[in-house]
């Protein structure tokens, strides 16, 4: 039987196709792509300040060096942006979320998420805290943090009754026995801060980026406001402040409570405070991809975030801008760590739900 003869052009075509296939396989996932970063709170707030700082430096650490476009998608205490990422955003790895508080919102009320938050792809997370501060002209005059228990006419502002920062603020005031009025639903920290400057509210809490970048150099330095406490993990070693508040003359809430009351806080309100802080404090910020994205996208972004942790240029600008260099937790177990952590025991969830209902009736 005569041997089959395949024209040389066919060999050439096959070789070219194989070469193109190998080249495509070797190309970085994000080469030639544009990455949209969704920030779930308004411009000018702490999430926005830190998110834009990340966006500025992240691209050069992503293999393929995509351009990064930032978009604020605020509203409903961060739920608008979180919902968009899960329900609407393309699942091709080109849309990334930079979220605050979403882990707590899911743990407290998973029914709010039409797409199960545990199905999202968690690239990295960052521990965090909040700093409560108030106007110094609140009667009879606030000269020291311990004066909070003497304050008359306290009006606490917030972003939403279910917001973890708001809950920690209210729980702290209630444990200290300070009467207050609660005004909520500001769209972001910049709006709430303006309300405080206009004396619509006189007590508020912000994350360290905006407190260090905006509040401390202006309101505090001018004597118009004073830091009262920062939220600290109750298991943290006494006297060892989180890096976000290092150098600030502010006590943790447990330390302030003990200074005022002579003992550590306890009881159901304290248990609720610890529950909220255990989730929100451990993973206050999350870098998140939608469910179902290619594994290559998750891997590329995790690797980039870990490189960012060692980026001296990013760290130096972060210290200049927000007073500290963020450090992200990222690795092969990140999804499991987040998905396991965002749960609350039924009895505590019921207590917190009732606590929230008291101000939303």
QUIMO-V40155 format. One record per pair of residues at least 6 apart in sequence whose ideal C-beta (glycine too) atoms are under 7 Angstrom apart, sorted by the first residue. I is the first residue (numbers start at 0). J is the second residue. D is the distance in Angstrom with one decimal. If there is no record, write none. Layout:
# QUIMO-V40155
i: (I/I)
j: (J/J)
d: (D/D)
This chain:
# QUIMO-V40155
i: (27/27/27/28/28/28/28/28/29/29/29/29/29/30/32/32/32/33/33/33/33/34/34/34/34/35/35/35/35/35/36/36/36/36/36/36/36/36/37/37/37/37/37/37/37/37/37/38/38/38/38/38/38/38/38/39/39/39/39/39/39/39/39/39/39/39/40/40/40/40/40/40/41/41/41/41/41/41/42/43/43/44/44/44/44/45/45/45/45/45/46/46/47/48/48/48/48/48/49/49/49/50/50/51/52/52/52/53/54/54/56/56/56/56/57/57/57/58/58/58/58/60/60/60/60/61/61/61/62/72/72/72/73/73/73/73/74/76/76/76/76/76/76/77/77/77/77/77/78/78/80/80/81/81/81/82/84/84/84/84/85/85/85/85/85/86/86/88/88/90/90/90/91/92/92/92/92/94/95/95/95/96/97/98/98/98/99/99/100/100/100/101/101/102/102/102/102/102/102/103/103/103/103/104/104/105/105/105/106/106/106/106/107/107/107/107/108/114/117/117/118/119/119/119/119/120/120/120/120/120/120/121/121/121/121/121/122/122/122/122/122/122/122/122/123/123/123/123/123/123/123/124/124/124/124/124/124/125/125/125/125/125/125/126/126/126/126/126/127/127/127/127/127/128/128/128/128/128/128/128/128/129/129/129/129/129/129/129/130/130/130/130/130/130/130/130/131/131/131/131/131/131/132/132/132/132/132/132/133/133/133/133/133/133/134/134/134/134/134/135/135/135/135/135/137/137/137/137/138/138/139/139/141/141/141/144/144/144/144/144/144/145/145/147/147/147/148/148/148/148/150/153/153/153/153/153/154/154/154/154/154/154/155/155/155/155/155/155/155/156/156/156/156/156/156/156/156/157/157/157/157/157/158/158/158/158/158/159/159/159/160/160/160/160/161/163/163/164/165/166/167/167/167/167/168/169/170/170/170/171/171/172/173/174/174/174/174/175/175/179/181/182/185/185/188/188/191/191/192/192/194/195/195/205/207/207/207/207/207/208/211/211/212/212/214/218/219/219/226/226/228/228/228/228/228/229/229/229/230/230/230/231/231/231/232/232/233/233/242/243/245/250/253/253/256/256/257/267/270/271/271/271/271/274/274/278/278/281/282/282/286/288/288/301/304/304/305/307/308/308/314/317/317/317/318)
j: (62/63/299/63/92/295/296/299/61/62/63/65/299/63/63/65/93/65/66/68/93/65/67/93/95/68/70/93/94/95/50/54/67/68/69/70/95/97/70/72/80/83/84/94/95/96/97/46/47/50/69/71/72/80/97/46/72/73/77/79/80/81/96/98/99/101/46/47/73/77/99/187/47/71/73/186/187/189/71/187/189/187/188/189/209/188/205/206/208/209/97/99/71/208/209/212/320/321/208/321/325/69/97/69/316/317/320/97/67/69/307/310/312/313/67/303/307/64/65/66/67/303/306/307/310/299/300/303/299/79/80/83/79/80/186/187/186/100/104/158/159/161/162/98/99/100/101/104/104/111/96/98/96/98/101/113/94/96/287/289/112/114/119/289/290/113/114/94/289/289/291/292/292/288/292/293/296/289/286/288/300/287/286/284/285/287/283/284/162/163/279/116/285/278/279/282/285/337/341/163/275/278/279/111/161/112/116/341/278/341/342/343/161/343/348/351/161/290/338/341/290/287/288/289/290/287/288/290/292/297/334/285/287/333/334/337/286/287/288/297/300/301/304/329/286/301/304/327/328/329/333/282/284/285/328/333/337/283/284/325/326/327/328/241/280/281/282/283/206/243/280/283/284/207/229/230/231/241/243/244/280/164/167/204/205/206/229/230/204/205/207/210/226/229/244/249/168/171/202/204/227/228/203/214/224/225/226/227/141/201/202/224/225/227/195/198/201/223/224/141/222/223/224/225/150/152/153/201/151/152/149/151/147/150/225/225/226/227/228/250/255/258/259/175/177/227/175/176/177/259/177/177/178/179/201/202/179/180/182/200/201/202/168/169/172/179/181/200/202/182/185/191/194/195/200/202/203/165/168/181/183/185/164/165/183/185/191/165/183/184/183/355/358/359/355/275/279/204/183/275/230/272/275/276/204/181/268/271/272/228/252/179/268/256/264/268/269/256/259/202/358/200/191/194/205/209/200/203/203/213/200/201/203/214/243/244/321/322/323/321/321/322/320/321/224/224/225/226/247/249/249/250/251/252/255/244/249/251/252/276/280/251/252/253/276/280/253/273/323/323/323/258/263/264/263/264/263/350/347/347/350/351/354/343/347/340/341/340/337/340/304/296/297/329/327/329/329/313/326/327/324/323/324/325/324)
d: (3.7/3.4/6.8/6.4/6.7/4.2/5.7/4.9/5.2/6.5/3.6/4.2/5.9/3.5/6.9/4.5/5.7/5.8/4.9/6.2/6.5/4.6/4.9/5.9/5.9/5.1/5.9/6.3/4.8/6.9/6.6/5.0/5.7/6.9/5.0/7.0/5.3/5.6/5.6/5.1/5.0/6.6/5.9/6.5/6.9/4.9/6.8/5.8/5.4/4.3/6.4/5.1/7.0/6.8/5.0/6.9/6.1/6.5/4.1/6.9/3.0/5.6/6.8/4.8/6.6/6.9/4.2/6.1/5.0/5.9/6.1/5.1/6.6/5.8/4.1/5.2/3.2/6.3/5.1/6.8/3.5/4.2/3.8/5.4/5.9/5.9/5.8/3.5/4.1/3.9/7.0/4.3/6.3/4.5/5.9/6.0/6.9/6.2/4.7/6.3/6.5/6.8/4.0/5.7/6.7/5.9/6.1/6.6/4.7/5.0/6.1/6.0/6.8/4.1/6.3/5.9/6.0/5.8/6.2/6.7/4.8/4.0/4.1/5.4/6.9/6.0/6.7/4.3/5.7/5.5/3.8/5.7/6.4/6.8/5.8/5.8/6.8/6.9/6.8/5.5/3.6/6.2/4.8/6.4/6.1/5.1/6.0/6.7/6.5/6.3/6.5/6.7/6.8/5.8/4.6/6.7/6.6/4.4/6.5/5.3/6.9/3.5/6.2/5.9/6.5/6.0/5.5/3.9/5.1/5.2/4.6/5.4/6.8/6.5/4.7/5.6/2.9/6.6/6.6/6.0/6.9/4.1/6.0/7.0/4.9/5.8/6.2/5.7/6.2/5.3/6.6/6.6/6.1/5.7/6.9/4.9/6.2/6.6/5.0/4.0/6.5/5.1/4.5/6.5/6.4/5.8/3.9/5.2/5.2/4.3/6.1/5.2/6.1/6.6/6.8/6.3/6.4/6.5/4.5/6.9/4.1/5.1/6.8/6.5/5.6/6.8/4.0/6.8/5.6/5.1/6.7/6.1/5.8/5.1/5.2/4.5/4.2/6.5/6.1/6.3/4.7/5.5/6.2/6.4/4.5/6.5/4.5/4.2/6.2/3.7/6.4/3.9/6.5/4.9/5.4/7.0/6.2/6.5/4.2/5.7/7.0/5.3/6.9/7.0/6.0/5.6/6.9/6.4/6.2/6.6/6.4/2.8/6.0/6.6/5.2/5.0/6.6/5.4/5.7/6.4/6.2/4.9/6.2/4.4/6.7/5.8/6.8/5.0/6.2/6.0/6.3/4.6/5.9/4.7/6.7/6.4/5.9/6.6/7.0/4.3/4.7/5.2/6.6/6.2/5.1/6.3/4.8/5.8/6.1/5.6/4.3/6.5/6.5/5.8/6.6/7.0/4.2/6.4/5.6/4.9/6.1/6.3/6.2/5.3/4.9/6.5/6.4/5.0/4.5/6.1/6.1/6.9/7.0/6.4/5.7/6.9/7.0/4.8/6.6/6.3/5.8/6.1/5.4/6.4/6.0/5.5/5.7/6.8/6.1/5.7/6.2/5.9/6.9/3.9/6.4/5.3/6.8/4.8/6.0/4.6/5.3/6.6/5.8/6.9/6.5/5.1/5.2/6.6/4.4/5.2/6.1/4.7/5.7/6.5/3.5/7.0/4.7/3.6/6.5/6.6/4.4/6.9/6.8/6.2/7.0/5.6/6.9/6.3/5.8/6.2/5.7/4.8/5.2/4.9/5.7/5.3/4.0/5.3/6.6/5.2/5.1/6.3/5.8/6.5/4.9/6.4/5.4/5.9/4.5/6.6/5.4/5.2/5.6/6.5/5.4/5.1/6.4/6.7/6.6/6.9/5.4/5.5/4.0/6.4/5.2/5.4/6.9/5.3/6.9/7.0/5.0/6.4/5.3/6.2/3.8/6.0/6.6/6.6/6.8/3.9/5.4/3.5/5.9/5.4/6.6/3.9/6.5/6.6/6.5/4.0/6.4/5.8/6.4/4.4/4.6/5.0/5.4/5.7/5.8/5.7/6.6/3.5/6.4/6.3/6.2/5.3/6.0/5.3/5.0/5.2/6.7/6.8/6.1/6.3/7.0/4.7/5.6/6.5/6.9/6.7/6.1/5.7/6.7/6.2/5.3/6.3/6.3/6.5/6.2/6.7/6.4/6.3/6.1/4.7/4.9/4.8/5.5/5.8/5.7/5.8/3.8/6.7/4.5/6.2/5.8)
